[in-house]
Amino acid sequence: MKSQELVEKYVMKTYARKPLCIVSGENATCYDENGKQYIDFSSGIGVNSLGFCDDDWSAAIAKQSQTLQHTSNLYVTQPMAILAEKLCLKTGYAKVFYANSGAEANEGAIKLARKYSFDKYGAAKKRYKIISLVNSFHGRTITTLAATGQDVFHQSFHPFTEGFDYAQANNIDDLLAKLDDTVCAVMIEWIQGEGGVNPLDPEYAKALSAVCQEKDLLLIADEVQTGVGRTGQFLASQHYGIQPDITTLAKGLGGGLPIGAFLCNERLANCLQYGDHGTTFGGNPVVCAGANVVLEKVDDGLLEAVRAKEALIRETFAHTPEVMQIDGMGLMLGIQLQQKQAVTVVDECLAEGLIVLTAKDKIRLLPPLTISETELKTGLEILLNVLNQPNKE
């Protein structure tokens, strides 16, 4: 049987998979079982920050897998220690906790926020509620689904974890109306990724940060998709000049292997104590060896290149009638279309050898941060041609 037939027979049907089996790749170029070439503008939904099979990344994880593959968190390993220092120095945070995914990182951040409020205000205050934003997406566990501000996800799996409410993004009055004595934190995405590549307005972000400081509410930033250079800064929060109390990371941090992390500032550094939180695989040495290479390569030069690539993308579509507008930052962009359906464009691009994504009704572009100019221009030419074609009857 071919791979697709085996998946169809044995794997649960929770994904609307495209008719493509990728077997190999290098940087932003990959190949299917028949040898057909594709330019990848998805990077595994923002995961392959260094593209497919970066030489240094591959060498680091191969070497680590042959040296020490796992110990559990009862012991220390060199890769996790080195990564912790790099992350804290690069972001200005005091401490990090390692997880295995974005959802786990967000769950940990929620636990940390509630623990801080419990320790400071006591159980009697019942200060536990998290306000997230309408149209947000924070994960697929029962708790992170509860934190997700989209009704479409609040089906079929009741009861959800209690203690969440939702405010309209970029509407500070709506947020203020939702605040009461039970709220302990506000959870945001600087750019709503799954919600449609919608950036927060800078003035709203500034007002939100001020409200949190005034009312001793923790500000949690979900940077699972925006973090690690995706927007042209290491953290998207740097575009806003705001340092949240907690920031979560995943996706691009591992460069292709599963990792999550949440970082916190000094006042939260000792909030979680022995037994408060844990994970078997968090901080795995092989994964951390790969993440260390990612952090080495996502330097100022690469971030500058990401911003230049954003400019090239925007310039390419500046006079394209089908493009209504482009939202987002860096290499996290959403193209709003005039008439074409995003899902149709995805299929037409795939047929021509280009992998793109959707986000609501937009075309979403998340190419590797390292995509070459040649690969980028080749992919943009395919997308431009598809967008310029008349709609099929």
C-alpha positions in Angstrom: 0.0 0.0 0.0 1.1 3.6 -0.6 1.5 5.9 2.4 -1.7 7.7 1.9 -3.7 4.5 1.7 -2.1 3.3 5.0 -2.9 6.5 6.7 -6.5 6.4 5.4 -6.8 2.8 6.8 -5.1 3.1 10.1 -4.9 6.7 11.3 -7.9 8.6 12.9 -9.5 11.0 10.4 -8.9 14.2 12.4 -7.2 16.0 9.6 -8.3 17.0 6.1 -5.0 15.9 4.6 -4.0 17.0 1.1 -3.0 14.4 -1.4 0.7 14.9 -0.8 3.3 12.6 0.9 6.5 14.5 1.5 9.5 12.3 1.6 12.5 14.6 1.7 13.4 18.3 1.8 16.2 20.9 2.0 15.5 24.4 3.3 12.2 25.5 1.7 12.2 22.9 -1.1 10.7 19.4 -0.7 9.8 16.4 -2.8 6.9 13.9 -2.8 6.9 10.1 -3.4 7.0 10.7 -7.2 9.9 13.1 -7.1 7.8 16.2 -7.7 9.3 19.4 -6.3 7.4 21.9 -4.0 8.3 25.2 -2.5 7.2 25.2 1.1 5.6 28.4 2.4 4.2 26.6 5.5 7.3 25.3 7.4 5.1 22.7 9.0 2.8 25.5 10.3 5.6 27.6 11.6 7.7 24.8 13.0 10.6 24.3 10.6 12.2 27.7 11.4 15.5 26.7 9.7 13.7 24.8 6.9 14.0 21.2 6.1 17.1 19.3 7.4 19.4 22.2 8.2 22.9 20.7 8.3 23.9 22.1 11.7 20.6 21.2 13.3 20.6 17.7 11.9 24.2 17.1 13.0 23.4 18.4 16.5 20.4 16.1 17.1 22.1 13.1 15.5 25.1 13.5 17.8 23.0 14.0 20.9 20.8 11.0 20.0 24.0 8.9 20.0 25.3 10.4 23.2 22.2 10.7 25.5 18.6 10.6 24.4 16.7 10.9 27.7 17.1 11.0 31.5 13.8 12.5 32.8 13.6 15.7 34.8 15.0 14.0 37.9 18.4 14.9 36.6 20.1 17.7 34.6 21.4 17.5 31.1 23.8 19.9 29.3 21.5 20.8 26.4 18.6 21.8 28.6 20.9 23.9 30.8 22.5 25.7 27.8 19.1 26.3 26.2 17.7 27.8 29.5 20.5 30.3 29.7 20.2 31.2 26.0 16.4 31.7 26.3 16.6 33.8 29.4 19.4 36.0 28.2 17.8 36.5 24.8 14.4 37.4 26.1 15.2 39.1 29.4 13.1 36.6 31.4 14.2 35.1 34.7 13.2 31.4 34.5 11.9 28.9 31.9 9.9 25.7 32.2 10.1 23.1 29.4 7.1 21.4 27.9 6.4 19.4 24.7 3.9 21.6 22.8 2.3 24.9 22.6 -0.9 23.7 24.3 1.2 22.3 27.2 3.2 25.6 27.5 -0.1 27.5 27.6 -1.5 25.2 30.3 1.6 25.7 32.3 1.2 29.5 32.0 -2.4 29.3 33.2 -1.3 27.2 36.2 1.5 29.7 37.0 -0.9 32.6 36.8 -3.5 31.0 39.1 -0.8 29.8 41.5 0.6 33.4 41.8 -2.9 34.7 42.5 -3.6 32.0 45.0 -0.3 32.6 46.9 -0.8 36.3 47.0 -4.6 36.7 47.6 -5.6 33.4 49.1 -8.2 30.8 48.3 -11.0 32.8 49.7 -10.7 35.5 47.1 -11.4 33.0 44.3 -9.2 35.0 42.0 -8.6 32.5 39.2 -10.3 33.7 36.0 -8.3 34.2 32.8 -9.6 36.7 30.2 -8.5 35.8 26.6 -9.5 37.4 23.4 -12.3 36.6 21.0 -11.0 34.8 17.9 -7.9 33.5 19.9 -6.5 30.0 19.7 -4.5 28.5 22.5 -4.5 24.7 22.0 -6.6 21.6 21.8 -6.5 20.2 25.4 -9.7 20.7 27.4 -8.3 23.6 29.3 -6.6 25.4 26.3 -9.8 24.9 24.3 -11.6 26.7 27.1 -9.1 29.5 26.8 -9.7 29.7 23.1 -12.1 32.5 22.2 -13.9 30.7 19.3 -17.3 29.1 19.7 -16.5 26.6 17.0 -14.1 24.9 19.3 -16.5 24.9 22.2 -18.5 21.9 21.0 -18.7 18.1 21.7 -16.3 17.9 24.6 -18.2 19.4 27.6 -17.6 20.1 30.3 -14.7 22.4 29.7 -12.5 23.8 32.4 -14.2 26.7 34.1 -12.6 30.1 34.8 -12.4 31.7 31.3 -14.0 34.7 29.7 -13.4 36.4 26.4 -13.0 40.1 25.4 -13.1 41.7 22.0 -9.6 42.3 20.6 -8.6 45.9 20.2 -11.5 47.0 22.4 -10.2 48.2 25.7 -13.7 49.1 27.0 -14.9 45.5 26.4 -12.0 44.2 28.4 -12.6 46.6 31.2 -16.3 45.5 31.3 -15.2 41.9 31.7 -12.8 42.6 34.6 -14.0 41.7 38.1 -12.5 40.5 41.4 -12.2 37.0 40.1 -9.8 37.8 37.2 -6.1 37.0 37.7 -4.7 37.3 34.2 -5.2 38.3 30.6 -4.0 36.0 27.8 -3.3 37.3 24.4 -1.7 36.6 21.0 0.2 39.6 19.5 -1.0 38.3 16.2 -4.0 35.9 16.1 -2.7 33.1 13.9 -5.3 30.5 13.6 -7.9 33.3 14.1 -6.9 34.9 10.8 -3.5 36.6 11.1 -4.8 39.6 13.0 -2.3 41.8 14.8 -3.2 43.6 17.9 -3.4 47.4 17.6 -0.4 49.0 19.3 -2.5 51.5 21.3 -4.7 48.7 22.5 -1.7 46.7 23.6 -0.3 49.6 25.5 -3.7 50.3 27.3 -4.0 46.6 28.0 -0.6 46.4 29.6 -1.3 49.5 31.7 -4.6 48.0 33.0 -2.8 44.7 33.9 -0.1 46.6 35.9 -2.7 48.8 37.6 -4.9 45.9 38.7 -2.1 43.4 39.4 -3.3 41.1 36.6 -0.6 39.0 34.9 -0.2 39.5 31.2 0.3 36.2 29.4 1.5 36.3 25.8 1.0 33.2 23.7 3.9 33.4 21.2 3.7 29.7 20.1 3.4 30.9 16.5 4.9 34.4 16.6 8.0 33.6 18.7 11.6 32.8 17.7 12.0 35.3 14.9 8.8 34.6 13.0 7.8 38.3 13.0 11.2 39.8 12.3 12.0 40.2 16.0 12.9 37.3 18.3 9.6 37.9 20.2 6.6 39.7 18.7 6.3 41.6 22.0 9.4 43.6 21.0 7.4 45.2 18.2 5.1 46.6 20.9 7.7 47.5 23.5 6.0 45.4 26.2 7.4 42.7 28.3 4.6 40.3 29.4 4.8 38.6 32.8 4.7 35.2 31.0 5.5 34.3 27.4 4.9 30.9 25.9 6.9 29.4 23.0 6.8 26.2 20.9 6.7 25.5 17.1 9.8 27.2 15.7 11.8 26.8 18.9 12.5 23.2 18.2 13.2 23.6 14.5 11.2 20.4 13.7 11.1 18.5 17.0 8.4 18.8 19.6 9.1 21.4 22.3 7.2 24.0 24.3 8.3 26.4 27.0 7.0 29.2 29.1 9.1 32.0 30.4 8.4 34.2 33.4 9.7 37.4 35.0 11.5 37.7 38.3 8.4 38.1 40.5 7.1 34.8 39.2 10.4 32.9 39.2 9.8 31.0 42.4 6.1 30.7 42.3 6.0 27.1 41.1 7.6 24.8 43.7 8.4 21.1 43.9 5.4 19.0 42.8 3.4 22.0 41.4 4.1 21.1 37.8 6.0 18.5 35.8 6.4 16.6 32.6 8.3 13.4 31.6 9.7 14.6 28.3 10.1 18.4 28.8 13.7 19.5 28.2 14.6 16.3 26.4 18.3 16.5 25.5 17.9 15.7 21.8 15.2 18.3 21.3 17.1 20.9 23.3 20.2 20.2 21.2 18.2 21.1 18.1 16.7 24.2 19.8 20.2 25.4 20.7 21.1 25.5 17.1 17.9 27.4 16.3 18.8 30.0 18.9 22.3 30.3 17.5 21.0 30.9 14.0 18.1 33.3 14.8 20.5 36.2 15.3 20.3 39.9 14.3 21.3 39.1 10.7 18.6 36.5 10.2 16.0 38.8 11.8 17.0 41.6 9.4 16.7 39.2 6.5 13.2 38.1 7.7 12.1 41.8 7.6 13.6 42.2 4.1 11.7 39.1 2.9 8.5 40.6 4.3 9.1 43.7 2.3 9.7 41.6 -0.9 6.4 39.7 -0.4 4.4 42.9 0.2 6.0 44.5 -2.9 5.2 41.5 -5.0 1.5 41.8 -4.4 1.3 45.6 -4.2 -0.5 45.8 -7.5 -2.3 42.5 -7.6 -6.1 43.1 -8.1 -7.1 39.9 -6.2 -5.1 41.0 -3.1 -7.3 43.2 -0.8 -4.7 43.6 1.9 -1.8 41.8 3.7 -1.9 41.5 7.5 0.8 40.3 9.9 4.5 40.9 10.4 7.8 39.3 9.2 7.2 35.9 7.7 3.8 35.5 9.4 1.5 37.0 6.8 -2.2 36.7 5.9 -3.4 37.7 2.4 -7.0 38.9 2.3 -8.5 38.0 -1.1 -11.1 40.0 -3.1 -13.1 37.2 -4.8 -11.2 33.9 -4.7 -11.7 31.3 -2.0 -8.6 30.7 0.1 -9.1 26.9 0.2 -9.3 26.8 -3.6 -6.1 28.9 -3.9 -4.3 26.4 -1.6 -5.3 23.5 -3.9 -4.4 25.3 -7.1 -1.0 26.3 -5.6 -0.3 22.7 -4.5 -1.0 21.5 -8.1 1.6 24.0 -9.3 4.2 23.0 -6.7 3.7 25.5 -3.9 2.6 24.7 -0.3 0.6 27.5 1.4 -1.9 27.6 4.3 -5.2 29.2 5.2 -6.2 31.2 8.2 -10.0 31.7 8.2 -10.6 33.3 4.8 -7.0 34.4 4.2 -4.0 32.8 2.6 -1.4 32.3 5.3 2.3 32.4 4.6 4.7 30.9 7.1 7.9 30.1 5.1 11.1 29.0 6.8 13.0 32.0 8.2 15.9 30.8 6.2 14.1 30.6 2.8 16.5 31.6 0.1 15.7 34.5 -2.3 15.5 32.1 -5.2 13.0 29.8 -3.3 11.0 32.8 -2.2 10.7 34.4 -5.6 9.9 31.0 -7.2 7.1 30.4 -4.7 5.8 34.0 -5.1 5.7 33.7 -8.8 3.5 30.5 -8.5 1.1 32.2 -6.1 1.0 35.4 -8.2 0.1 33.3 -11.3 -2.7 31.5 -9.4 -4.1 34.7 -8.0 -4.1 36.3 -11.5 -6.0 33.4 -13.1 -9.7 34.0 -13.7 -12.0 32.2 -11.3 -13.0 28.7 -12.6 -16.6 28.1 -13.2 
